[in-house]
Amino acid sequence: MKLAVGVRDLDHLRDLQAERARSTPPLRHLTRNQPRRAAEVLDGGSIYWAIGGALVVRQRILDILPAPAADGTPRAALVLDPALVPVAGRPVKPFQGWRYLAPEAAPPDLAAGRAAEGAEALPAALRRELQALGLL
């Protein structure tokens, strides 16, 4: 799990990532620490993004690369699949850093076409709140 700090909604995350992938490919998320469970993460793992207090979307992690900072500080780059997969919304409390999710604790993917008719027309804040309650 990772907080998407400053991200308003799923569309905003999609736009930010599209720009990042265009300007500095491949699409990746930088983190200060090398994942301790890298083998598990690379065996089909995903990053679950918390937006507005709820886990609402996931992305497959394709690779983990060293990405040292300009001053030599070690960092890791999580190379992400550009596909964003909506998940059944689940509220989360604020946290720092990132957390591992056990497979049984991960929210299920929303089936393609499962979204309620007209859901995209709802204001983003209302859609997020309904997703967090598991109603959308």
ABEGO torsion letter per residue (X at the ends): XBBBBGBABAAAAAAAAAAAAAABOBBBBBBABBBAAAAAAABGBBBBBBBGGBBABBBBBABBBBBBBAAGBBBBBBBBBABBBBBBBBBBBBBBEBBBBBAAABBBBBBBGABBBGAAABBAAAAAAAAAAGAX
